[in-house]
């Protein structure tokens, strides 16, 4: 494979990265034009969006059958019973 060849996944990631950078530039330009009051509204809205995204991810995890019970069980495991993963898998 030629070093200049890219997989479709790499191309999509590159395009996504470029889009993200462009969106951040656009947002920054818009921020410079906002009054203090409008900036506060935007901060509140951004916090709402972040919370909604986080809540959605939490609900997705909670929908996994038995996950919460396994986490609780693992938290109760004494630390001296842990094994370093490198001693179990030297090829990782």
Secondary structure as the mmCIF struct_conf table of DSSP 4:
data_model
#
loop_
_struct_conf.conf_type_id
_struct_conf.id
_struct_conf.beg_label_comp_id
_struct_conf.beg_label_asym_id
_struct_conf.beg_label_seq_id
_struct_conf.end_label_comp_id
_struct_conf.end_label_asym_id
_struct_conf.end_label_seq_id
TURN_TY1_P TURN_TY1_P1 UNK A 3 UNK A 4
HELX_RH_AL_P HELX_RH_AL_P1 UNK A 8 UNK A 31
TURN_TY1_P TURN_TY1_P2 UNK A 32 UNK A 33
HELX_RH_AL_P HELX_RH_AL_P2 UNK A 36 UNK A 62
TURN_TY1_P TURN_TY1_P3 UNK A 63 UNK A 63
BEND BEND1 UNK A 64 UNK A 64
TURN_TY1_P TURN_TY1_P4 UNK A 65 UNK A 66
HELX_RH_AL_P HELX_RH_AL_P3 UNK A 67 UNK A 76
BEND BEND2 UNK A 77 UNK A 77
HELX_RH_3T_P HELX_RH_3T_P1 UNK A 79 UNK A 81
HELX_RH_AL_P HELX_RH_AL_P4 UNK A 85 UNK A 88
TURN_TY1_P TURN_TY1_P5 UNK A 90 UNK A 91
#
